[in-house]
Amino acid sequence: MFGRRKKKGAAEDAAGEAEQVVDSVDTGADETDEAEGGRERVRLEPEPRPDGPWDSSEVRDPAEGRVDLGGLFVPGVDGMELRVEVAGDAIVAATVVLRDSAVQLQAFAAPKREGIWGEVREEIGSGITQQGGIIDEVEGPLGWELRAQVPVQLPDGTSGFHVVRFVGVDGPRWFLRGVISGQGAVQPQAAGLLEQIFRDTVVVRGEGPMAPRDPIVLKLPNDAQMVPETVQQEDAGSRFSGGMGQLQRGPEITEVR
């Protein structure tokens, strides 16, 4: 069963300062170090990815054991639900829900010879702390990641926190971001299968020109069956810090294997 989650314009408005921070960062292809606000930013080339995620040129048959979403081939596992996120008329993200955990996957174009994950981590962390959240940067199974407590309003009107993990990998001319939520974020040791799904995802960047940080657009599989939407979940934060509350019931695509 397949369904869509609509990203409202109000969600972008609610992004506020965090969204402006992302949009204001230089994402050009200048490969030199630059000074910004008195601080030197070092642009690093993408690190090797011996365990994935994979570029489409590195996999003989991306569709083998994976769901074809166009810009992403997402591994299929028993009992998983696969939800898509829509911005305007474009599908820009996919969320794999597995029991009481989830990982949202979103791929972006990136400069040819430099990675952006280090810079993106800073932007996510800044946006969350400005909202009153707490972040911890650690080296996890997927490399450097952010473990965050994001402030939210609970159903009873009181304030609380969602615990999420932001992971990312730089590839050749692309960047793949993952947002792990649910038990996989609260107890990272329980997220092994979600981490493996992230590692085994294949990114199809394409050869056409794209501005750095533009989302790589996805598509529904040919045999998708739509599920009526029951809940609209509006995201806040920067383009790179979405994914909070993705375990809320909503429009979804479900691939049961």
TORPALO-313816 format. One record per residue (C-alpha): residue number from 1; residue in three letters; y, x, z negated. Coordinates in steps of 0.25 Angstrom, whole numbers, padded with zeros to 4 digits. Layout:
# residues N
<NUM,"ALA",<Y,X,Z>>
...
This chain:
# residues 257
<1,"MET",<0000,0000,0000>>
<2,"PHE",<0013,0005,0004>>
<3,"GLY",<0027,0002,-0001>>
<4,"ARG",<0041,0007,-0001>>
<5,"ARG",<0052,0010,-0012>>
<6,"LYS",<0066,0008,-0007>>
<7,"LYS",<0076,0018,-0013>>
<8,"LYS",<0089,0010,-0015>>
<9,"GLY",<0103,0014,-0012>>
<10,"ALA",<0106,0012,-0027>>
<11,"ALA",<0096,0023,-0030>>
<12,"GLU",<0104,0033,-0023>>
<13,"ASP",<0116,0029,-0030>>
<14,"ALA",<0109,0030,-0043>>
<15,"ALA",<0106,0044,-0040>>
<16,"GLY",<0120,0048,-0043>>
<17,"GLU",<0124,0062,-0046>>
<18,"ALA",<0109,0068,-0044>>
<19,"GLU",<0109,0063,-0029>>
<20,"GLN",<0123,0069,-0027>>
<21,"VAL",<0118,0082,-0032>>
<22,"VAL",<0106,0082,-0022>>
<23,"ASP",<0115,0079,-0011>>
<24,"SER",<0125,0089,-0014>>
<25,"VAL",<0116,0101,-0014>>
<26,"ASP",<0116,0110,-0002>>
<27,"THR",<0103,0108,0006>>
<28,"GLY",<0107,0116,0018>>
<29,"ALA",<0098,0127,0024>>
<30,"ASP",<0106,0139,0019>>
<31,"GLU",<0096,0149,0014>>
<32,"THR",<0106,0157,0006>>
<33,"ASP",<0108,0156,-0009>>
<34,"GLU",<0121,0149,-0013>>
<35,"ALA",<0130,0147,-0024>>
<36,"GLU",<0132,0133,-0029>>
<37,"GLY",<0141,0131,-0041>>
<38,"GLY",<0140,0145,-0045>>
<39,"ARG",<0125,0145,-0045>>
<40,"GLU",<0116,0152,-0035>>
<41,"ARG",<0106,0143,-0029>>
<42,"VAL",<0094,0150,-0023>>
<43,"ARG",<0086,0143,-0012>>
<44,"LEU",<0072,0147,-0012>>
<45,"GLU",<0062,0145,-0001>>
<46,"PRO",<0050,0136,-0003>>
<47,"GLU",<0039,0141,-0010>>
<48,"PRO",<0025,0142,-0005>>
<49,"ARG",<0016,0129,-0006>>
<50,"PRO",<0002,0133,-0007>>
<51,"ASP",<-0002,0120,-0013>>
<52,"GLY",<0007,0111,-0006>>
<53,"PRO",<0015,0102,-0004>>
<54,"TRP",<0012,0104,0011>>
<55,"ASP",<0021,0105,0024>>
<56,"SER",<0015,0097,0035>>
<57,"SER",<0013,0110,0043>>
<58,"GLU",<0004,0115,0032>>
<59,"VAL",<-0007,0104,0032>>
<60,"ARG",<-0017,0101,0043>>
<61,"ASP",<-0017,0086,0041>>
<62,"PRO",<-0007,0081,0032>>
<63,"ALA",<-0013,0067,0032>>
<64,"GLU",<-0026,0071,0027>>
<65,"GLY",<-0027,0065,0013>>
<66,"ARG",<-0012,0061,0013>>
<67,"VAL",<-0003,0049,0016>>
<68,"ASP",<0006,0051,0028>>
<69,"LEU",<0020,0048,0024>>
<70,"GLY",<0026,0055,0035>>
<71,"GLY",<0035,0066,0028>>
<72,"LEU",<0024,0067,0017>>
<73,"PHE",<0009,0067,0017>>
<74,"VAL",<0005,0062,0003>>
<75,"PRO",<-0009,0065,-0002>>
<76,"GLY",<-0017,0053,-0005>>
<77,"VAL",<-0025,0052,-0018>>
<78,"ASP",<-0033,0040,-0024>>
<79,"GLY",<-0025,0029,-0031>>
<80,"MET",<-0011,0034,-0027>>
<81,"GLU",<0000,0025,-0023>>
<82,"LEU",<0010,0030,-0013>>
<83,"ARG",<0025,0025,-0014>>
<84,"VAL",<0036,0028,-0004>>
<85,"GLU",<0051,0029,-0007>>
<86,"VAL",<0061,0024,0003>>
<87,"ALA",<0075,0028,0005>>
<88,"GLY",<0082,0019,0015>>
<89,"ASP",<0072,0017,0026>>
<90,"ALA",<0065,0030,0024>>
<91,"ILE",<0053,0034,0015>>
<92,"VAL",<0057,0046,0008>>
<93,"ALA",<0047,0048,-0004>>
<94,"ALA",<0032,0045,-0008>>
<95,"THR",<0027,0043,-0022>>
<96,"VAL",<0013,0044,-0025>>
<97,"VAL",<0008,0036,-0038>>
<98,"LEU",<-0005,0040,-0044>>
<99,"ARG",<-0009,0033,-0057>>
<100,"ASP",<0003,0035,-0067>>
<101,"SER",<0010,0046,-0059>>
<102,"ALA",<0018,0048,-0046>>
<103,"VAL",<0024,0058,-0037>>
<104,"GLN",<0035,0055,-0028>>
<105,"LEU",<0035,0064,-0015>>
<106,"GLN",<0048,0066,-0007>>
<107,"ALA",<0050,0077,0004>>
<108,"PHE",<0063,0082,0008>>
<109,"ALA",<0068,0092,0019>>
<110,"ALA",<0072,0105,0015>>
<111,"PRO",<0078,0118,0020>>
<112,"LYS",<0069,0127,0029>>
<113,"ARG",<0069,0139,0020>>
<114,"GLU",<0073,0135,0006>>
<115,"GLY",<0067,0126,-0005>>
<116,"ILE",<0075,0115,-0012>>
<117,"TRP",<0066,0111,-0024>>
<118,"GLY",<0073,0121,-0034>>
<119,"GLU",<0086,0114,-0030>>
<120,"VAL",<0081,0100,-0030>>
<121,"ARG",<0075,0103,-0044>>
<122,"GLU",<0089,0106,-0049>>
<123,"GLU",<0095,0093,-0043>>
<124,"ILE",<0084,0084,-0049>>
<125,"GLY",<0086,0091,-0063>>
<126,"SER",<0101,0090,-0062>>
<127,"GLY",<0100,0075,-0058>>
<128,"ILE",<0090,0071,-0069>>
<129,"THR",<0097,0079,-0080>>
<130,"GLN",<0110,0072,-0076>>
<131,"GLN",<0103,0059,-0078>>
<132,"GLY",<0099,0063,-0092>>
<133,"GLY",<0085,0067,-0089>>
<134,"ILE",<0077,0080,-0093>>
<135,"ILE",<0071,0090,-0083>>
<136,"ASP",<0062,0101,-0085>>
<137,"GLU",<0059,0111,-0073>>
<138,"VAL",<0045,0117,-0074>>
<139,"GLU",<0035,0124,-0065>>
<140,"GLY",<0024,0114,-0063>>
<141,"PRO",<0012,0113,-0054>>
<142,"LEU",<0020,0110,-0042>>
<143,"GLY",<0031,0121,-0044>>
<144,"TRP",<0044,0119,-0051>>
<145,"GLU",<0047,0104,-0055>>
<146,"LEU",<0056,0096,-0063>>
<147,"ARG",<0050,0087,-0075>>
<148,"ALA",<0060,0077,-0078>>
<149,"GLN",<0063,0066,-0088>>
<150,"VAL",<0072,0056,-0080>>
<151,"PRO",<0080,0046,-0088>>
<152,"VAL",<0077,0031,-0084>>
<153,"GLN",<0079,0017,-0090>>
<154,"LEU",<0067,0011,-0095>>
<155,"PRO",<0063,-0003,-0092>>
<156,"ASP",<0067,-0007,-0106>>
<157,"GLY",<0081,-0002,-0104>>
<158,"THR",<0080,0011,-0112>>
<159,"SER",<0081,0025,-0107>>
<160,"GLY",<0069,0034,-0104>>
<161,"PHE",<0064,0045,-0095>>
<162,"HIS",<0055,0046,-0083>>
<163,"VAL",<0047,0059,-0082>>
<164,"VAL",<0046,0065,-0068>>
<165,"ARG",<0042,0078,-0062>>
<166,"PHE",<0050,0083,-0049>>
<167,"VAL",<0042,0093,-0041>>
<168,"GLY",<0045,0099,-0027>>
<169,"VAL",<0040,0108,-0017>>
<170,"ASP",<0048,0115,-0006>>
<171,"GLY",<0041,0116,0008>>
<172,"PRO",<0045,0120,0022>>
<173,"ARG",<0058,0112,0025>>
<174,"TRP",<0054,0101,0015>>
<175,"PHE",<0054,0099,0000>>
<176,"LEU",<0044,0089,-0007>>
<177,"ARG",<0048,0083,-0020>>
<178,"GLY",<0039,0076,-0030>>
<179,"VAL",<0042,0067,-0042>>
<180,"ILE",<0031,0065,-0051>>
<181,"SER",<0032,0054,-0061>>
<182,"GLY",<0023,0046,-0071>>
<183,"GLN",<0012,0054,-0079>>
<184,"GLY",<0012,0065,-0069>>
<185,"ALA",<0026,0068,-0074>>
<186,"VAL",<0024,0065,-0089>>
<187,"GLN",<0011,0073,-0089>>
<188,"PRO",<0012,0083,-0077>>
<189,"GLN",<-0002,0088,-0079>>
<190,"ALA",<-0006,0074,-0075>>
<191,"ALA",<0001,0075,-0061>>
<192,"GLY",<-0009,0084,-0054>>
<193,"LEU",<-0013,0074,-0043>>
<194,"LEU",<0002,0071,-0040>>
<195,"GLU",<0005,0085,-0040>>
<196,"GLN",<-0007,0087,-0030>>
<197,"ILE",<-0001,0076,-0021>>
<198,"PHE",<0012,0083,-0021>>
<199,"ARG",<0006,0096,-0017>>
<200,"ASP",<-0003,0090,-0006>>
<201,"THR",<0009,0082,0000>>
<202,"VAL",<0012,0086,0015>>
<203,"VAL",<0027,0086,0019>>
<204,"VAL",<0031,0083,0033>>
<205,"ARG",<0045,0088,0035>>
<206,"GLY",<0045,0087,0050>>
<207,"GLU",<0053,0096,0060>>
<208,"GLY",<0066,0088,0061>>
<209,"PRO",<0079,0092,0055>>
<210,"MET",<0081,0087,0041>>
<211,"ALA",<0092,0090,0031>>
<212,"PRO",<0087,0097,0018>>
<213,"ARG",<0083,0087,0007>>
<214,"ASP",<0082,0075,0017>>
<215,"PRO",<0069,0067,0013>>
<216,"ILE",<0057,0068,0022>>
<217,"VAL",<0055,0054,0027>>
<218,"LEU",<0041,0047,0024>>
<219,"LYS",<0034,0036,0031>>
<220,"LEU",<0024,0025,0026>>
<221,"PRO",<0010,0028,0031>>
<222,"ASN",<0005,0019,0043>>
<223,"ASP",<-0005,0011,0034>>
<224,"ALA",<0005,0008,0023>>
<225,"GLN",<0005,-0005,0016>>
<226,"MET",<0018,-0009,0009>>
<227,"VAL",<0018,-0014,-0005>>
<228,"PRO",<0030,-0023,-0009>>
<229,"GLU",<0040,-0016,-0018>>
<230,"THR",<0040,-0021,-0033>>
<231,"VAL",<0050,-0011,-0039>>
<232,"GLN",<0062,-0004,-0034>>
<233,"GLN",<0063,0010,-0040>>
<234,"GLU",<0077,0016,-0038>>
<235,"ASP",<0077,0032,-0039>>
<236,"ALA",<0089,0039,-0045>>
<237,"GLY",<0092,0054,-0045>>
<238,"SER",<0093,0063,-0033>>
<239,"ARG",<0085,0062,-0020>>
<240,"PHE",<0076,0073,-0026>>
<241,"SER",<0074,0066,-0040>>
<242,"GLY",<0069,0053,-0036>>
<243,"GLY",<0055,0048,-0041>>
<244,"MET",<0058,0044,-0055>>
<245,"GLY",<0050,0031,-0059>>
<246,"GLN",<0042,0031,-0047>>
<247,"LEU",<0030,0025,-0054>>
<248,"GLN",<0038,0012,-0055>>
<249,"ARG",<0031,0002,-0046>>
<250,"GLY",<0037,0000,-0033>>
<251,"PRO",<0035,0000,-0018>>
<252,"GLU",<0023,0009,-0015>>
<253,"ILE",<0014,0014,-0005>>
<254,"THR",<0000,0015,-0010>>
<255,"GLU",<-0011,0024,-0004>>
<256,"VAL",<-0024,0022,-0012>>
<257,"ARG",<-0035,0032,-0008>>
